[in-house]
């Protein structure tokens, strides 16, 4: 495996597709079971100079009228070390932790958004 290539012999596109499917399912399940109850609006990817970033947009019932946006570099950070399903679990864990530790307490910007 060359440096920066996804783990498991998948092409970058295959890895991202599996990651997205798994992450969306995990996030929807997690949001429906959280005490604060929430919903995933979108999980998108953005190619940047330093890799591919996953950007999750979501809302939580406990913080009405606020949209939360969390981005995390998934390629190569997660893809070089983990299979897509485990990487999706890490992404979900980091997102939920960010919400409870940091984002929930931040005031939204003028457009009603909180970003990491």
N, C-alpha and C positions, 0 to 999 in steps of 0.2 A: 504494500500500500504506500503510495507516495504521500508526502506531507500535504495536509490539507484536504485529502480525499476522504469521503465519508467511510465510516467503518462498515464492515460487512459486505464489501464488494458491490455496493449499489452505486449507480451514477448519482451525481448531485441532485438531479431532477427526481429520481426515484426516492432518494433519501428524504428530500423535502416533501414530496407527496405523502409518503408514509408518516412522516413527522406531523404534517398538518392534519391528516385524518385522525391520528391518535391524540394529538394535542386538543383538537376541537372536541372530541368525544370526552376526554378526561376533564376538560374545563367545564363543559356543559353539565356533566355529572357532579363535579365538585360544587359548582355554583348552585345547583338545585338542592344540595345537601347542606350547604352552609347555613349557620344560624341567621346570617344577614341576608341570605338568598339573593342571588344575582343572576345576570344573564350575559352571555357572550354575544357581542354585536358582530365582531369580525376578528379573524386572525389572518393577517396579510404578511407578505414578505417584501423586503426592500433590499435591493443590492446597493451596497455602499462601497466606498473605497477599501474598507477593512473587512469586508465579508458580507454575508447575508444576515439580515436582522429579521426576527419575528416580531410583529407588532400586534398585540392583543388590545382590543377595545371592548370595554365591558361596563356594566352598571351594577350597582348593589342597592337593594331595597332600603337598607339602613341609611343611605346617603342619597336622598331623593334629589333628582335634577342634576346630578353630577355624572360625567362620563370619565372613566379612568382609562388611561392609555399607558401601557407598559411595553417597552421594547427591550429586547435582549438579543445579542448576537448568537445565532444558532450555527452558522457555518463560518469558520471552522470550529468554534469553541465547543459546541456539543457534538457535532457530527464526527469529529476526528476521534472522539473517545467513546461514544455511546451509540448503540443501535437506536433507530428512530423512536421506538416505543419507550425506552428508558429515558431518552432525551426529552420526550414529551412530558413524562412524569416529572422530570427535573424542572422544566419550563413552568408547568402548572404549580409545582411547589414554590418556586421562586415568586411567581405572580401572587399567589395567595398570601405568602409571607409578607411581600411588599405591601399588599393592601392593608393587612392588619397592623403591621409595625409602623408604616410610614404614611401611605397614601390616604388612609381614612382620616387622618388628623390634619392633613394639609388643606388649606382653603383652595377652592378652584380658581382658575384664572377668569378673566372677564367673559370667556366663552363657555364657562361651566365645566372646564376640563382640568383634570389632575394628571400630570405626566411624571414619569421617573426621569 
